[in-house]
Amino acid sequence: MSGPVKVALGIVAVAGAALVVSGMLKKEEKVDSCDMTQEEVVTIFKKIKGTLQGKMSSIMKNIEMLKQQVPDPQQLQMIILMEFEKQLTAIQEAVFEEFKCDEEDLETATNYYLARGDEEVKASVEALRELYAMFGGKVDTEVPAELTVEKMCDILEMYMDTITKANQEIQNIVTHMQMSGQQMTPEMEEPLKKMVESETNKVFSKFGINTMIFQAACEKYNKHPKFIAKANEMDQKRKMAAAGAGAMSPTGMAAPPAAPATPAADDGELD
């Protein structure tokens, strides 16, 4: 894998066993009944997502400290995803215990309500799946036919430019704080994280996609010469911006939504 592309899109998609997240919305089984209410299903997914989000926010502070020891973005993302799945497993078990159910119960109930077009259940499942994707997890997602490699190059350029601009704004805030003798606190970090997420979501919304589709499309075109060339071009722009601004983000800030790593044109297939 080429160094520049690995940094630009340096998130390896590890095939994980994320239980509910990786399995939901894939089956097309007809379910005639279930033992859980719609409210219980929605509450479970929301509780898992909210707890997981809080845990990962704290864990990312420690992950940032590993960057000096693990400079390879692929290896670092592996660590992040493994920690995500570890936390997800523990949180699911606790929530299942609280609601006196198991994975099979939730899966059956979810399919039951999805088959009946329940938008609230679908949204709660998709929100958790998207969180998983943001931390590098692979979620089965179809790439729309209209999402051509040319369109993906446009999205990638706007996405990377947005990340660079957001990081520069954050760095300016941090520099100003340091000059004033202030330190970044978790309370201050949260709105900055949401700002980055909001800006990248605007890019995806403009093109009618989400994080999961973006990742799936990156993987689909990760051998295409046009996509590789665009990734290298954007990485050079990122390096130039980083050289001018110094460190790209303050300690503890979470990474932007993940994209699969893109190999060089002459590399072999990823396992």
C-alpha positions in Angstrom: 0.0 0.0 0.0 1.3 3.4 -0.9 2.2 5.7 2.0 0.4 8.8 0.9 -2.9 7.0 0.2 -2.6 5.1 3.5 -2.4 8.4 5.4 -5.2 10.1 3.3 -7.6 7.2 3.8 -5.7 5.4 6.5 -8.5 3.4 8.0 -8.4 -0.4 7.6 -11.8 -2.1 7.5 -11.3 -5.1 9.9 -13.9 -7.9 9.6 -15.2 -7.9 13.1 -17.9 -9.8 15.0 -19.9 -6.8 16.1 -22.9 -8.9 17.0 -26.1 -6.9 16.5 -24.5 -4.1 14.5 -23.0 -6.2 11.7 -25.9 -8.5 11.4 -28.9 -6.2 11.5 -30.8 -5.2 8.3 -29.1 -8.0 6.3 -31.6 -10.8 6.7 -34.8 -10.9 4.6 -36.6 -13.5 6.7 -40.3 -13.1 7.2 -41.1 -12.7 10.9 -44.7 -13.2 11.9 -44.5 -12.3 15.6 -42.1 -11.2 18.3 -42.0 -10.9 22.1 -40.7 -7.3 22.3 -42.5 -4.0 21.8 -41.4 -1.5 19.3 -40.5 0.9 22.1 -38.2 -1.7 23.7 -36.4 -2.3 20.4 -35.8 1.4 19.8 -34.8 2.0 23.4 -32.2 -0.8 23.3 -30.5 0.5 20.2 -30.5 4.0 21.5 -29.1 2.9 24.8 -26.3 0.9 23.2 -25.4 3.7 20.9 -25.4 6.4 23.6 -23.4 4.4 26.1 -20.9 3.3 23.4 -20.5 6.8 22.1 -19.6 8.0 25.6 -17.2 5.2 26.2 -15.4 5.7 22.9 -15.1 9.4 23.5 -13.1 8.7 26.7 -11.1 5.9 25.1 -10.1 8.1 22.1 -8.1 10.3 24.5 -5.9 7.3 25.4 -5.7 6.3 21.7 -4.3 9.7 20.8 -1.4 9.0 23.2 -0.6 5.9 21.1 0.0 7.8 17.9 3.7 8.3 18.7 4.2 4.6 19.4 1.9 3.4 16.6 2.5 5.8 13.6 1.0 3.4 11.1 -2.7 4.6 10.5 -3.7 1.0 9.7 -2.4 -0.5 12.9 -3.8 2.4 14.9 -7.3 1.9 13.4 -7.1 -1.8 14.1 -6.6 -0.9 17.8 -9.5 1.5 17.7 -11.8 -0.9 16.0 -10.9 -3.8 18.4 -11.6 -1.5 21.4 -14.9 -0.4 19.9 -16.0 -4.0 19.4 -14.8 -4.9 22.9 -16.9 -2.1 24.4 -19.8 -2.9 22.1 -19.9 -6.5 23.3 -19.8 -5.6 27.0 -22.4 -2.9 26.6 -24.8 -5.2 24.6 -24.5 -7.9 27.3 -25.4 -5.3 30.0 -28.3 -3.9 28.0 -29.6 -7.4 27.1 -29.5 -8.3 30.8 -31.4 -5.2 31.7 -34.2 -5.9 29.2 -34.2 -9.7 29.8 -33.5 -10.5 26.2 -30.7 -11.8 24.0 -29.3 -11.1 20.5 -31.7 -13.5 18.9 -34.7 -11.9 20.5 -33.6 -8.4 19.4 -32.8 -9.6 15.9 -36.2 -11.2 15.5 -38.0 -8.2 16.9 -36.0 -5.8 14.7 -36.8 -7.8 11.5 -40.5 -8.0 12.6 -40.8 -4.2 12.8 -38.6 -3.5 9.8 -40.9 -5.8 7.7 -43.7 -3.6 8.7 -42.0 -0.4 7.6 -41.3 1.0 11.1 -39.1 4.0 10.4 -38.2 4.6 14.0 -36.7 1.1 14.4 -34.9 1.5 11.1 -33.4 4.8 12.1 -32.2 3.5 15.5 -30.5 0.5 13.9 -28.9 2.6 11.1 -27.6 5.1 13.7 -25.8 2.3 15.6 -24.5 0.8 12.3 -23.2 4.2 11.2 -21.4 4.7 14.5 -19.7 1.3 13.9 -18.7 2.4 10.4 -17.3 5.7 11.7 -14.9 3.8 13.9 -13.7 1.6 10.9 -16.2 -1.3 11.1 -17.4 -3.0 7.9 -21.1 -2.9 7.4 -22.7 -4.6 4.4 -23.9 -1.7 2.3 -24.8 -1.5 -1.4 -23.2 1.2 -3.5 -25.8 3.0 -5.6 -25.3 2.6 -9.3 -25.2 6.3 -9.8 -22.2 6.6 -7.5 -19.6 6.5 -10.2 -15.9 6.7 -9.7 -15.9 10.3 -11.0 -18.6 11.2 -8.5 -16.7 9.5 -5.7 -13.6 11.5 -6.6 -15.6 14.7 -6.2 -17.0 13.5 -2.8 -13.5 12.5 -1.7 -12.1 15.9 -2.6 -14.9 17.8 -0.8 -14.6 15.4 2.2 -10.9 15.8 2.6 -11.0 19.6 2.1 -13.7 19.8 4.8 -11.7 17.7 7.2 -8.6 19.9 6.6 -10.5 23.1 7.1 -12.2 21.9 10.2 -8.8 20.7 11.7 -7.3 24.1 10.9 -10.1 25.9 12.7 -9.7 23.6 15.7 -5.9 24.2 15.7 -6.5 27.9 15.6 -8.8 27.6 18.7 -6.3 25.5 20.5 -3.4 27.9 19.7 -5.4 30.8 20.9 -6.3 29.0 24.2 -2.6 28.1 24.7 -1.6 31.7 24.2 -4.1 32.6 26.9 -2.9 30.0 29.3 -6.0 27.8 28.9 -6.2 24.1 28.4 -8.6 22.0 26.4 -11.2 20.2 28.6 -13.6 17.3 27.7 -16.5 19.8 27.9 -14.7 22.0 25.3 -13.9 19.1 23.0 -17.4 17.9 22.6 -18.8 20.8 20.5 -15.6 20.7 18.4 -16.1 17.0 17.7 -19.7 17.7 16.8 -18.6 20.5 14.5 -16.4 18.2 12.5 -19.1 15.5 12.3 -21.7 18.1 11.3 -19.4 19.5 8.5 -18.6 16.0 7.1 -22.3 15.0 7.3 -23.1 18.1 5.2 -20.8 16.7 2.5 -22.4 13.3 2.5 -25.9 14.9 2.6 -25.1 17.0 -0.5 -24.5 13.8 -2.4 -27.3 11.8 -0.8 -25.0 9.3 0.9 -23.9 8.4 4.5 -20.7 7.2 6.1 -21.5 3.5 5.3 -22.1 4.2 1.6 -18.9 6.4 1.5 -16.9 3.5 3.0 -18.4 0.9 0.7 -17.7 3.1 -2.4 -14.1 3.8 -1.3 -13.6 0.0 -1.1 -15.3 -0.5 -4.4 -13.0 1.9 -6.2 -9.8 1.3 -4.2 -8.1 -0.2 -7.2 -9.4 2.4 -9.8 -6.6 4.6 -11.2 -8.8 7.7 -11.0 -9.6 7.2 -7.4 -6.0 6.4 -6.4 -4.8 9.5 -8.2 -7.4 11.7 -6.4 -6.5 10.1 -3.1 -2.8 10.9 -3.7 -3.7 14.5 -4.8 -5.7 15.1 -1.6 -3.0 13.6 0.6 -0.5 16.1 -0.9 -2.9 18.9 -0.1 -3.3 17.6 3.4 0.4 17.5 3.9 0.9 21.1 2.7 -1.9 22.3 5.0 -0.4 20.3 7.9 3.0 21.8 7.3 1.5 25.3 7.4 -0.7 24.8 10.4 1.5 22.5 12.6 -0.3 19.7 14.4 -3.5 18.9 12.8 -5.7 18.4 15.8 -5.5 18.8 19.6 -4.9 15.8 21.9 -8.0 13.8 22.5 -10.0 14.9 19.5 -11.8 12.0 17.8 -11.0 11.1 14.2 -13.4 11.9 11.4 -15.6 9.2 9.9 -13.4 6.4 8.7 -12.8 5.3 5.1 -11.2 2.0 4.0 -7.6 2.1 3.1 -6.8 2.4 -0.6 -3.9 0.4 -2.0 -1.6 1.6 -4.8 -2.5 0.5 -8.3 0.1 -2.3 -8.3 -0.7 -3.7 -4.8 -2.4 -7.0 -4.2 -5.8 -7.5 -2.8 -6.4 -6.7 0.8 -7.3 -9.7 3.0 
